[in-house]
Amino acid sequence: MKGIRFYLEHNSKRDKRQNNHNGNVLAVIVANGYWIRDNEIFQDAIGALTYNPNSVVCSTSVSDSYIRENCKRISERKAREIHPNLFTYLDEAN
């Protein structure tokens, strides 16, 4: 999908280091650009509503520091395998 980057979500820095993800993927809509609030960069995103694997999703915003600390960029193919509910939402939006 053009204009979207996918990130595997971890509950903490420690989980990220140990590669223990929570079964959800964050879709950052880079095509929408970004904005700055309180010296922090934010972007539009679609993310999990709960920490349960393959959670239902909703629109949100996400800070670059959250992505850096809790997420790892992954391919769209891997994102589709891990979080099918995200792609149900994205495919319906298109």
Secondary structure, DSSP 8 states (H G I E B T S, - for coil): -TTEEEEEEESSHHHHHTT-EEEEEEEEEGGG-EEEETTEEEEEEEEESSSSTT--EEEEEEEHHHHHHHEEEE-HHHHHHH-HHHHHHHHHH-
